[in-house]
Amino acid sequence: MDTPEKLFSVRNKVVIITGGAGFLGMEYTTALARAGARVVLFDIADESVLHAKATEVQRKTGRRPSVFRADITDERAAHDAVRRVIRRYGRVDALVNNAAMNPKIEGGGWHAQFSPYERYPIDLWRRELDVGLTGAFIVTQAVISIMKRQRGGVIVNIGSLYGETAPDNRIYPRGQFKSIAYATTKGAMRNFTRALASYLAPFQIRANQLTLGGVRAGQPPAFVKKYASRTMLGRMARRDDFNGALLFLLSDASRYMTGANLVVDGGWSAW
């Protein structure tokens, strides 16, 4: 029988994280590096930014993640980035499809992604679906053939409670509405995960979804209070509240899970 330490271990596993230089991407990278994983960041940020992020993780954990600047919506660039990972490590054990366009509410701030739906910019709609859904598909395609040869691997798609329930636009500032493209993308991610799980099961490749609630990240106090009141636990998530769930899904502790959706939203969707 495996010990808990072995069950939850990700030591030396090669894990690609898309959107790895972002707010939660960096949190996941730091947590997995501390757990001994060989983390690889894919992000569209400038090389200087990516190397600064890698240095930050190294300072915190003693392990330096690999960083590759890649636009995951560009099929050639994404496949090339995966090939570079293989040249460096020889394998890909896990993929975390984390990249998404999801601006947070800020004090006095406004963004086109909060537009009324009848005036939502079509070019922005296309870009959001491209980053959050098509990009995930492109990178997944690139790693599938590798994982098939390995006869194993794990894919974790990052979802949102707004893919499970309708956005509650009452909690947003007057005249602002949660992006319909974001909600649509995250809703589609659920069946993307199921389809992958069904297709990949014969190759011992698992695909699951980690569905997140809203994270406290400098939002105005009025928004935080309204959001917190919708959750059973009475607060927004801290940035590290999802690390344990992600570690579980990437490790052998979840080895009999595939096609599943692990919801970590403070009880929002359970009312």
C-alpha positions in Angstrom: 0.0 0.0 0.0 1.3 3.4 -1.0 2.2 5.9 1.8 0.4 9.3 1.8 3.8 10.9 0.9 4.1 8.7 -2.2 0.4 9.0 -3.2 0.6 12.8 -3.2 4.1 13.1 -4.7 4.8 15.1 -7.8 8.5 14.9 -7.3 10.5 15.1 -10.6 7.3 15.1 -12.7 7.5 17.5 -15.7 4.4 19.8 -15.5 3.6 22.4 -18.1 1.4 25.3 -16.9 -0.1 27.6 -19.5 -0.5 31.2 -18.4 2.2 30.3 -15.9 3.4 33.9 -15.3 0.0 35.1 -14.3 -1.4 35.6 -10.8 -2.6 32.0 -10.1 -0.1 30.5 -12.6 2.8 31.8 -10.4 1.0 30.4 -7.3 0.7 27.0 -8.9 4.3 27.1 -10.1 5.6 28.0 -6.6 3.6 25.3 -4.9 4.6 22.6 -7.4 8.2 23.6 -7.3 8.2 23.3 -3.5 6.7 19.8 -4.0 9.7 18.9 -6.2 8.1 19.1 -9.6 9.9 20.2 -12.7 7.7 23.0 -13.7 7.6 24.5 -17.2 5.8 27.9 -17.8 4.2 28.8 -21.1 3.3 32.4 -21.3 3.0 35.3 -23.8 4.8 37.7 -21.5 8.2 39.2 -22.5 11.3 37.0 -22.0 12.6 39.5 -19.4 9.4 39.2 -17.4 9.5 35.4 -17.6 13.0 35.1 -16.4 12.2 37.5 -13.6 9.3 35.2 -12.6 11.6 32.2 -12.7 14.1 33.9 -10.5 11.3 34.8 -8.0 10.2 31.1 -7.8 13.8 30.0 -7.4 14.3 32.4 -4.6 11.2 31.1 -2.8 11.7 27.4 -3.5 15.3 26.7 -4.4 14.1 25.3 -7.8 14.0 27.2 -11.0 11.2 26.6 -13.4 11.8 26.5 -17.1 10.1 29.3 -19.0 9.1 29.4 -22.7 7.6 32.4 -24.3 4.7 31.0 -26.4 1.4 32.3 -27.7 -0.7 29.2 -27.2 -3.3 30.4 -29.8 -0.6 30.0 -32.4 -0.5 26.3 -33.3 3.1 26.4 -34.6 4.4 28.3 -31.6 2.6 26.1 -29.1 3.8 22.8 -30.7 7.4 24.2 -31.0 7.3 25.0 -27.2 6.2 21.5 -26.4 9.0 20.1 -28.6 11.5 22.3 -26.7 10.2 20.8 -23.4 10.8 17.3 -24.8 14.3 18.2 -25.9 15.1 19.4 -22.4 13.3 16.8 -20.3 12.4 13.9 -22.6 8.8 13.6 -21.3 5.7 15.5 -20.3 3.9 14.1 -17.2 1.2 16.7 -16.8 -0.4 19.7 -18.4 -2.3 22.4 -16.6 -4.5 24.4 -18.9 -4.6 27.6 -16.9 -4.4 30.4 -19.4 -7.4 32.7 -19.7 -8.4 36.3 -20.0 -10.0 37.2 -16.7 -9.5 40.8 -15.6 -10.4 41.5 -12.0 -12.6 44.4 -10.7 -10.4 47.2 -9.5 -11.3 50.3 -7.6 -12.6 52.8 -10.2 -11.4 50.6 -13.0 -13.3 49.5 -16.2 -12.4 47.2 -18.9 -14.2 46.2 -22.2 -14.6 42.7 -20.8 -17.2 44.2 -18.4 -19.3 45.6 -21.3 -23.1 45.1 -21.5 -23.6 41.9 -23.5 -25.4 43.6 -26.4 -22.3 45.8 -26.9 -19.7 43.2 -26.2 -16.9 43.6 -28.7 -16.8 40.7 -31.2 -13.1 40.8 -31.5 -12.7 40.5 -27.7 -15.2 37.6 -27.7 -13.0 35.8 -30.3 -9.8 36.5 -28.4 -11.2 35.2 -25.1 -12.4 32.0 -26.7 -9.1 31.7 -28.5 -7.0 32.0 -25.3 -9.2 30.2 -22.9 -10.5 27.3 -25.1 -8.8 27.0 -28.4 -5.4 27.6 -26.8 -6.1 24.8 -24.3 -7.0 22.5 -27.2 -3.8 23.4 -29.2 -1.5 22.7 -26.3 -3.4 19.5 -25.4 -3.1 18.3 -29.0 0.7 18.8 -28.7 1.1 16.8 -25.6 -1.4 14.0 -26.4 1.0 12.1 -28.8 3.8 12.3 -26.2 1.6 11.0 -23.4 0.3 8.2 -25.6 3.8 7.1 -26.2 4.5 7.2 -22.5 1.2 5.3 -21.8 0.4 7.8 -19.1 -0.1 11.4 -18.2 -2.4 13.9 -16.5 -4.3 16.9 -17.9 -5.9 19.4 -15.5 -8.2 22.0 -17.0 -8.8 25.1 -14.9 -12.5 25.9 -14.7 -14.5 28.6 -13.0 -17.7 28.6 -10.9 -19.0 30.8 -13.8 -18.8 27.8 -16.0 -21.1 26.0 -13.6 -23.5 28.8 -12.7 -24.6 32.1 -14.3 -22.5 35.1 -13.3 -24.2 37.1 -10.5 -24.0 40.5 -12.1 -25.6 42.1 -9.0 -22.3 42.0 -7.2 -20.4 44.0 -9.9 -20.2 47.8 -9.9 -23.1 49.6 -11.6 -22.9 49.3 -15.4 -20.3 46.4 -15.3 -21.1 42.8 -16.1 -19.0 39.7 -15.9 -17.6 38.8 -19.3 -20.1 36.6 -21.2 -17.1 35.3 -23.3 -15.3 34.2 -20.1 -18.5 32.4 -18.8 -19.0 30.7 -22.2 -15.3 29.6 -22.4 -15.4 28.1 -18.9 -18.7 26.4 -19.5 -17.3 24.7 -22.6 -14.2 23.7 -20.7 -16.3 21.2 -18.7 -17.3 19.1 -21.7 -13.9 19.5 -23.3 -12.6 17.8 -20.1 -15.2 15.0 -20.4 -14.4 14.4 -24.1 -10.7 14.2 -23.4 -11.2 11.8 -20.5 -13.2 9.5 -22.7 -10.8 9.6 -25.6 -7.6 9.3 -23.5 -8.6 6.6 -21.0 -7.4 3.7 -23.1 -3.9 5.2 -23.0 -4.0 5.6 -19.2 -4.1 9.4 -19.5 -6.4 11.1 -17.1 -8.2 14.5 -17.7 -10.0 16.3 -14.9 -11.2 19.8 -14.2 -10.4 22.0 -11.2 -13.2 24.6 -10.8 -12.3 27.7 -8.9 -14.2 30.4 -7.0 -13.2 34.0 -7.0 -9.8 35.0 -5.5 -9.1 38.0 -3.4 -6.8 40.2 -5.5 -7.1 43.9 -4.7 -10.8 44.2 -5.5 -12.8 47.1 -4.0 -14.1 46.3 -0.5 -17.7 46.7 -1.6 -17.2 44.0 -4.2 -15.4 41.7 -1.8 -18.2 42.0 0.7 -20.9 41.2 -1.8 -18.9 38.3 -3.2 -18.2 36.9 0.2 -21.8 37.0 1.2 -22.6 34.6 -1.7 -20.3 31.9 -0.3 -21.0 29.5 2.5 -17.5 30.2 4.0 -18.1 33.9 4.0 -15.0 35.0 2.1 -13.2 35.1 -1.3 -10.5 32.5 -1.9 -6.9 33.2 -0.9 -4.4 32.8 -3.7 -3.1 29.6 -2.1 -6.5 27.9 -1.5 -6.3 25.8 -4.7 -2.8 24.4 -4.3 -3.8 21.3 -2.4 -6.6 20.4 -4.9 -4.2 20.9 -7.8 -1.5 18.7 -6.2 -4.2 16.0 -5.6 -5.3 16.0 -9.2 -1.7 15.9 -10.5 -0.6 13.1 -8.2 -1.5 9.4 -7.9 -3.8 10.3 -5.0 -6.4 10.9 -7.8 -5.4 7.9 -10.0 -8.9 6.6 -10.2 -10.4 10.0 -11.2 -11.0 11.0 -14.8 -13.6 13.2 -16.4 -14.4 14.6 -13.0 -14.9 18.2 -11.8 -13.4 19.2 -8.5 -15.1 22.3 -7.3 -13.3 24.6 -4.8 -15.5 27.7 -4.5 -16.2 28.2 -0.8 -19.6 26.7 -1.2 -20.9 29.3 -3.7 -22.4 26.7 -6.1 -23.8 24.5 -3.3 -26.5 26.9 -2.0 
